[in-house]
Amino acid sequence: MGGADEIETRRADQRVSVLSYNLLARPFTKYEKQHHRNPADEIETEAQTRERYSVSAKTIIAEKPHVVLLQECEPAYFNLESNKHADTLLAMYNLFPCFGRQPDGGISPSTAVLLRRDSAKALEVVPRCVGGDAACGGASKTCTVVDATIHQQVHRFASCHFTFDGLAEKRRHHVDLLEPWMSKCQRLVIGGDFNAANKSMKDLQRNSFLHDLDQPSLDAPLGTVSSEQKTIDHFFTRGFRVLQTACLHVAKCPYGEGVPAEIVGGSDHVPILVHLQSSASE
């Protein structure tokens, strides 16, 4: 093998793929009643949930990214009763969740990181959970932070769900809480639902440590159930060259015709996939 081929092979060996996906947790479908049209309850039916969760899991399994950053993820997502592909997913990935805690002790859907068993090794058993309280917008608003070795290099990954524009100060506080965990990392990926688009996202970047990070550009609007489609899911990186970004599904409502509605998609968000290469491998 010639020198140029060796360099290209080494570069290929240093590539990292990361997928971010807001799953639309079943408890939060109470906000989508006009779309799921379950006449018996505020939330969608169990059958609708199982079909939606199975669609999103099938996408993850097919793409096989090294790392998956999940938002609006609940424990039921990893049970066969709610997800036909749960066992396959857990056979491929190790799960690092930061499920939120409600005041009454109940578990709230929140964020999680999945690491592919054959290629990404966590450096800790338990993830660091940042946020998840009223000061950050509620129990579901967390960042799951995990360090992992991929291709013999250490990377830090954060799956984040921040609160909306109406609580912008709490969102900024949450981002500020994340900063100490990110400030000294050579290679990091932050991804998830920032609940911020256009001017609000620019303001958040300008007034936080995010302005020092690289932001891969995305090619589709990602908030899809509301009438105004806008990009509220984002990636930020350091120490990587972005090779490719892809929005894997067309932005559309996951509910179709009928009562209850037929399921035509996995979530009201689009799964985003980024392919990265460590800058150290140039």
Beta strands, then each sheet from edge to edge (+ up, - down):
strand 1: 15-22
strand 2: 67-73
strand 3: 93-101
strand 4: 107-116
strand 5: 121-122
strand 6: 128-131
strand 7: 142-150
strand 8: 153-161
strand 9: 188-193
strand 10: 233-238
strand 11: 240-247
strand 12: 272-278
sheet 1: 3+ 4- 2+ 1+ 12- 11+
sheet 2: 5+ 7- 6+
sheet 3: 5+ 7- 8+ 9+ 10-
end
